[in-house]
Structures are given as structure tokens and as C-alpha cells.
Amino acid sequence: MNVTRVFEGQDVTIDGRDVDVSALTYDSRRMKSNTLFAAIAGTTSDGHAFIKEAVEQGAIAVLVERDVDTHGATKILAKDSRRALAKAAHVFYGAPTDRLTMVGVTGTNGKTTTAFLIAAVLDAAKKPCGVVGTLGVRFGDTSIDTGMTTPESLELQSAFATMRDQGAKAVSMEVSSHALAQGRVEGVAYDVAVFTNLTHDHLDFHGTFENYFAAKAELFRSHLKPNAKAVINIDDVYGAQLASELGDKVITTSAQGNDATLTAKAVQLALDGTQFTVGDLHIDSPLVGRFNVDNLLAAIGVGLALGIAKTAIAEALRIRGVVPGRLERVQANVASRAEAPVVFVDYAHTPDALLKALQTVRGLGGERLICVFGCGGDRDSKKREPMGEIVAKHADVGVVTNDNPRTEDPKEIAAAIERGLVAGGAVKNQTYFVELDRERAINWAIAKATTGDAVLIAGKGHEDYQIVGSEKKTFDDREVARLALRRAASTAALTARGDP
């Protein structure tokens, strides 16, 4: 595709031949022949310093935001090379989002869960839906780890094009404040945008809370299609402010009884799921925790905005509404929720996340709470004692085990966690145990749990590996727990029959 076509409609100055480019990149290390190199000024390095290297490696055109020497390559001068690249990528990859129903989800908390719930609703409505966000890019059997909530524009547009070509009709994606502020989603217009909530976060990047809100609001102010809808949680003060600004294009939601388009009533929270009503619609979801009522309401709002029948939405959330590794219920028999104990797998691997997961499960009632957890090796060692203390104070039984020990001695990691457990009042071999083999630890916890107990397996969530030394081994908490539950069910059945 020639350069003038790639940058058609943009306010840029092109100096040099109208060359045909076969690839776009912002990484001079990934250069190949006939590539356009985008020089982006980042926080730690400036792509303008690598122009000569890029041209030597095969760049025939260079996008810049300063009038610098491009060493014989065609120069494209823009005010903001990152934003210009995002728009160029949209054109280069064939404007994939123009043929996809696009749903963007922004907010501090709940983006991942909400994005997956929306995808479940769209899938059930025969609109095959990809998901982009914290858990990577997912569509069908394809899963790609991107390393960030909202990828850079090149990866994003490439993913959209791939999903489109593989049969996707829609994309549900998390849109981070960083991505909005940096222009990574320039060129993307959304059919529905969702606002979950806003709490203090990322102020190191945005500077002030007002800037943070302004970045989030940009999704609604600059990235909506002409007839788009917005789904906004008005229990959040900033959500209410945004809803009043957007007027009649908004579907409002409330889990706290506020006057909204969709208000959750008769909320029932339990270890086996969440139930509530919205108007004449009854919602029965396997998700647990009061915060998930907000996420479910957002998914309902998106479904209605896209014309999906209410009953189809409710059925999708009942059957398909599970988020990988986010307080994910593991069962021996997926068709039943009546098994004991109740087992959850969660990605919580920081003190704050672990505390919230434990408090959520504890708040749902039940008998004992058993927590299997560990801390990663060659990573932040300061969180080990606090995590041990949190488990001591918020679980009845703690089981310390390996969680990607890498090159560290697992015994030393466990010893640091134990200091926190003891500081929190736990007693070894009474209220906490150490089993460094993670499979054995999970098996032990489930075998010891009885009817009414809950087991929280924390740290890995959706991950399906264990890193020991430099080796990455296949390991999935969910599969191990599922097998343990089946063994427990078989043992219980034999006992009930009186078999030896």
C-alpha cells in the first residue's frame, strides 16, 4: 500500500517518493525490507534516535513528529506520530472495525469481567465475539498474550483484522486510560461504550484525578459511532456526571437502588452464584460477589443496546458468563452447582487482590475458608509477609505452596510467607500448612474441605503454567482442582454406599 493511501485524510506532510510499504512497525529491531518505521517518543526512549538504524535495516518510509533527517527514506511529518500511526494502522489493515460491532469498556475496576460477560451475550446471540484486554486477545481457540490491557495500535488493528478474517462479528475490549491518553485507539469507533467506575489509580501517569477522568471520558466524547449508545454505572459519581453530559444516548445502571434505566433489585449473594431482578427479568449468574452485580448490569445494558432479546441475555449470563481465573468456580460436574466443597480459582497475586478475594468469598457465608497460595520467585519479595498475614486474618486455614518459584529457593519464599502467617496469629500444622508441591497442596485442601467449606486457590487464575528454575511447565489450577473434586465425589459416593 502506498504512503499517500496509508495516511489519506490525515494532517501530515509527506516529503519524498510515494513508496509502497509492506509492513508498519515502531520497533527498529523488527525491521524488514519495505517497512514504514514510526518514530514514537516514549517515556523511556525516543524512536527518533533509531531512525538511521531502521533505514539501514530496510525502512523505506519514516513517520516522525519532528523535522529530522530520515536518511533518504520518505518522511511523513505529523503532529503526533503515535496517533498518526494508529490511524494509519486502521487503513493499512483494511479498516477491520468498520465491519465489526465494537464494544469498549473503560473504568478502574471490572473491565475484564464486563468485557467477557459482553462477549458471552454476543456469542449467544450468534455474533461471534472476540475479547481484547488484560487476559490478552481471545477469539475461538486463539489466545495471544499482549502484556497490556489495551495493546499498541499496530497489534490492536492486526488483531481486529485477524479476528474479522476468522469469522468474528464483534469485539468486546477493555480500553485503558493509558490507551486513550496515548491515542492507541485512534481510528476505532464504538457501537457501545461502557463506563464501570472510577477510583484512584494510575495517578503516576495522569498526574491528577481530573486528568484521569478526562482520559476515560474521551472514549465517550471522541470514539463513538453516530448512533452509538453508552452504558454507564451511575452509582459512581463520575459515571453520573458523564451520563448527564451524554443525554439520551445513555443506558444507566444501578446496583444501589438509584433511579436508572436498569436497577438491580432483590439481590441474593451466595457461594454458588448471584441472583437479582431487573424489571421483569430474572438474572441467575454463577459469578459471586456484590461487585459482579455492576458487571452483570453493564452486560445486560450492552445486550439491550444491540437489540438482543432480554431472555437471550439472561440465558447467556446463566450458562456462559464465566471469566477465566477471576473467582472462577471449579466443579467436577459442570452441569451442577450443588457440589461440596465450593472451589474458586483466582488470579490474586498481590496483597490487595488477595485480601479482596478472601473478603468476597467470606462475605458469601459458608463454613471454613481454606486458602491455597504462594508468591512468585525473582519478583517483589516485600509482598510475601503481608500476604501471609492477610491469609492468617481472613482465612480459617492457609496452605503455602509454590507459585512460579523461578530461580529462587522455594523454601526461602515459603519461610517469608510463614513469618507473615505467624504475625497474623496462625499456628503451623494447625491453622496453616506448608506443601510446596502445588498439585499436592490443592489435592490436600480439597480433600480436607467438607460440605459448606470454600477453597480459594489464589495466584495463577487463568495461567496454565508453573515456572521452576528457567523451565515453564504445563500446570493449570483449574484442572488439578477439577480432578481433586472428582476424587472427593467418588470417595463420598463409596462411603455413602458403605463400600470398602
N, C-alpha and C positions, 0 to 999 in steps of 0.2 A: 504494500500500500504506500503511495507516495506521501511525502511530508505534508503537502498542502491539504490533502484529503484527511490525514490524521488530525490536523489542527484546524479543520474547517469550522468557521464560526467563532473561533477564539481570538481574543485581542493579543496577538503575538506578531512579532516581526521576524520574517524568515530571510536570512542572508546566505545565499549560496544556491547550489543546484537543487532542483525538486527531486531528490533521490527517493528510490523505493526502499522502504525498510521492512525487514522480515521479522524483527523482534524489538521489544522495548525492554529496557532494564534501567534500574537506578544503582546497580551494583557492578562496579568496574571489574570485579573478579569473575563475573558471569558473562563476560563479553564474548560475542562470536561475530562472524562477518555480517555486514549489512544491518547492524543493530543501531537503534536510536538510544543514546545514553542520556538519562535525565540527571542533571547535577542538582541534587537537593541539599540544602543547608540543614543539617540535623542538629541535635543538641550536643552531640559529642564529636561529630566530624562533618566536614563540608564537601559535598560531591564535586564542587568546582575545583578542588585541589587534585582531583583524579582524572580530569579531562584528558590530559596528554596520554596518560596510561590507557584510558579507554579507547582513544583513537588508535593508538599503537596496536591494540588488541582487536580492532575491527569495527569500531563505531564509525558510521558514515554521516551521522547527524547528532547534534548535541543540543539538548534543551537546557537553557540557563536562565537565571533571573538577574544576572549582572553581565554587563557588556565586556566579556573577557575573550581571550584568544581561544578558539576552538581547533587550532592546529590543522586547518584545511578542511575540517568537516563542516557540513551545513549547520549554521547556527540558527536556533529558534529562541528568540528572546521573549520571555514572559515576565509579568509582574511577580508571579508566584509559581515556581516550577513544579511544586508538589501538586497544587490544584490543577495546573495545566496538564500535568501527566495523568491525573485521574480522569479528566475529560477526554484526553487522547486515548487512554486505555479503553474507555467506553466505546469509542468509534472503532478502534483497532480490532477489538474482539467482536465486532458486529452488533453493537448495541443490544446485548443479551437481555437486559432488564426490560426493554421495550416489549418483549414477548413473554414476560413473566409477571405474575401477580406478586408484588413486592410488599412485604410487611416488615417494618422496622421497629425494634423495641429498644427504648432507652430508659435510663434511670439508674440509681445507685445499686439497688438490690432487686433480685427477682428476674433479671433479664434472661438468664439461661433457662430457668424453669418455664417462664412465659413463652419464650421462643419455641421450646419443644412442645408445649401444650398447643400452641397455634398450629404447628406442623401436624400434630395429631388430628386436629379438627379438619384441616385442609386435606390431609391424606384420606380421611374417612369420607370426605365429600368428592372423592375421585379427582382431586387436584394434587398429584404427586408433588410433595414439598421438600425442598432441601432446607438444611439448617446451617447457619453460619454464626459462630460465636466462640465462647470460652472453650468449648469442647471440640473446636476445630470446624471443618467443613464436612457435612454429612449428607449423603443422599443415597438411598438404596443401600447397597452393600459397601459403598465407598466411604471411607473416613480418612481425612487428612488433618494432621496436627499443624496448626498455623502459628502457634506460640503467642497469639494475642487475641483479644476479644473481637476486634474488627481488623482484619488484615490490611496491608497496604493496598492501594488501588489496583496495582497490576495483578496481585494474587487474587484480589476480590473479583475483578472483571473476568479473569481467566476461569475462576471457579464458577461464576454465573454462566459463562459460555459452555463449560463442560456439563453442568447440570442441565442446561437447556438442551444440549445435544443428546443427553442421555434420557430425555423424556420428562424432565421436571416441568411443571406448570406454575409453580410458585416457589418463593423463597421466604423463609422466616428468619430474620437475622437480628443479632444484637448490634446496636450502634452505640459505640462508646463515646464519651465526651471528648477523648483524645482524637478519635477519628473525625468527629465533627469539626473540632477546632483546627485540625491539620488539613482538612479538605480531602480526606481519603475517600469520601462517598460523593464527591462532586460528580455530576453526570448520572447519579442514581436518583430516580423519583419513585416515591412510595404510594401504593394504593391505600394503605392504612399505616398509621404511626401510633405507637403505644408509649405512654408515659407511666412508669411504675411508681416511683417515689424519688425523693432527693434527700440524702443525708450527707454529712460532712465526709468528703473523700476527695482524693486527688488534688487537694489544695496546693500541694507542692508544684503541680503543673499549672493550674489555673490562676493561682495567686489569691483570689478572693472567692467567696461563695457566690457572689453575684455573677462573676465570670463563669463559674461552673454551671450555674443555672442557664446563663445565656448560651453556653455551648450546647446544652441539652435541648434548649428551646429551638435551636437552629434547625433541628430535624423537622419541626412543625412549621417553621417560618419560611424555609427555603427549599425543602426537599419533598413536598407533597405534589402529587398529580392534581390537575384541576378539580376533579370531582372526588378527591380523596377524603377519607374520614380519619378522625383522631379518637383513640380510646384512652381516656385519662382517669387516673385514680384521684378523686377529689378529696379523699381523706387526708392527702398530703397538701399542705398549704400552698406549695409551689404548683402542684397539679391543679388546684382550684384556680390559682392565678392564670395559669396557662389556658384552662378551659374557658374562662371568661373572655380571654383575648381572642380565642378561635371561633366562638359563636356557634352557629347551628351545624357546623361540620363535626361536632364533638358528640361522642357517646361517653357519658360519665359513669364511673363505677364507685361503689362504696361498700366496705365490709363493716362499717361502723354505724350504720343506720342513717347516714346523711341522705338528703334528697338527691338521688341520682337516677340516671336512666336505668341502671342495673344496680339494685341494692340487695345484698345477701341478707337473708332472714332465716331464723330457726337454725342457726349454725350448730352442728354437732361435731365435736372433735373426739377421735378415738384412735387407739393404736392401729386399728385396721383400716383407717381412712377418714375422710371428711365428707359430711353431708350438709346441704343447705338448700334453700329455695330462692329463686329469682323470679318474681312474679308467679306465673303458673308452672314454672319449670323446676323440676327437682334434680339436683346435682348430687351424684354419689361418686366420689373420686377415691382412688387408692392412695393419693397423696396425704401426708399428715402435716399438722401444724397450722396454726391460725394464719400465719403469713401466706400460706398457699391459697387461702380464700381470695386474696387480692389477685394472685396469679391466675387462678381459675376464672375470675370475673373478667380479667383482661382478655383471655382466650375466647370467652363467650362473646364479648363485645366485638372482637375481630370477626368471629364467625358470622354474627348478625350483620356487621358492616358489609360483608362479602356475599350476603344473601343466602347463607346456609340455614337450613331449617333448624329450629330450636331443638327438636327431638334428636336430630342427627348430631348436633353439637354435644348434647348431654351423653349420648351413647359413646361418642368418640372419647370424651373425657373419662368415662367409666372404664372403657376397655383399653384404650391406647395411651391414656395420659400418665405416662411414667417417664421420669427424667433419669438418664443413666448416672448412677453414683451420687444422686442427691437425695439422701434419706430414701434410698430405693429399697422397697420391700422385697425380700428374697423368700421364695416359697418352694416347697418340694413339689407341690401341685399348683401350677399357675392358675388353675380354674377355681381355686378355693382360697378364701382369706381366713378360714376358721382354724388354721393350724396353731400349735403352740410349740415352742415359744414364737414370739414375733421377732423377726430378724431384719435389721436395716444395715445397708452398706452406704457409707457417706464419705465424701472426698475430704472432709475436715482434717486439715493437717497443720493448722495454726492454733494457738491458744484461743483466740476469739471464735473461730469457726467451731472448734471442738466444744467450747462452752455452750454456744448456741444450739448445736446439735443435741447435746445432752439435756439442756433445758427443754427443748422441744419435745423430746421423747418422754422425759419425766413428766411434763405437763399433760400428757395424754393418759395418765393413770397407769394402771398395771401394778404388778408386784415388784420384783427386783429388777434393777437395771445393771446389766453386765456390759462393760466396755472393753473391747479388744483394740489396742492401739500401739503405736510406736512413733519414732521420729527418724527422719532421714539422716543418713550419714553424709559427711562432707558438705553440710548445709548449716544453717543457723543453729548453733548449739545452745544459744540463750533461751530458746523456747522449750527445752526439754524439761527442766524442773517445773516451770509454770504449767505445762500440760499434765504432768504427773499430779500436781496439786489440784488442778481442776477436776481430774478424774476422781481423786480421793474425796473431794467435797460434793460431787454431783452424780456419782455412780455408787452402787452398792458393792460392786466387785470390779476390779480392774485387772486386765490381763496384758502385761507388757510383752511385746513381740517385735520382730524385725519389720521395718518399713523402708526398703531401699537403703541398706547399710552402706552400700558402695565400698569404699576402701577403708572405712573406719572399723574398729573392733566393735562388734555388736554388743559385747558385754559392757564396754565403756559407755555406749549410748544408753543402755538399759540402766546402768548404775546412776547416771544423771537423772533419768526419769524417776527412779526409785527414791532419790533424795526429795523430789517434789511430792511423791506419794506419801512418804513418811511425814513431811512437813504438814501435809494436809490431814494427817491423822490416820492414815491407812496402816494396816499391820500385815507384814509379809506372811503369806500362806494362810491368811485368814480373810482379809478383805482385798488383798491383791496378790497376784501370782506372776511369775516370770516364765515364759515359754518362748524362746527365741525362734523356734520353727513356726512360721506363721500359719501353716496349714494345721499343725497340731494345736496351736493356740485357738484357732477358730473351732476346730472339732471339739476341743475340751469345753469351750464356753457354751456351745450349743448343747453338748451332752449334759452339762450341769444345769442348764436352764430348764425350768418346768412351766406348766400351764400358768399363763398370766405374766411371765417374765418377758423382758425385752432385751435383746442383744444388739448392741451398736458396734459394728466393725468399722473403725474410722481410719482414714489416711489415704486410701487408694481410690475409692469410689469407682469411676469408670475405667481406671487404668487396668491393663491386663498384663502387667509385668512386675518382676521383682529384680532390682539391681543389686547383685552381690559381687563385690570387687569391681571389675570392669565388665562383667558379663550380665546381659539383660535376659532374664529367664521368663518364660511364659508363666503367669500367675494371675488368677482372677478371683478376688474375694467372693464374688457372687457365685461362681461355680463351686468353689470349695464349700461355701455355706449351704448351697442347694443340696449337695451330696450328703453333708452332715445332717441336714433336716430329714432327708430320705432315710438315712440310717436310724435316726431317732424315731421316725414314724414306724419303721419296721420293728424296732425293738419294743415300742409301745404296743403294737398290734400283737406281737408274740406274748407279751406279758398279759394283755387282756384276755388272750385265749388260754393262758396257762401253759403255753408251750415251754419246754426247757430252753 
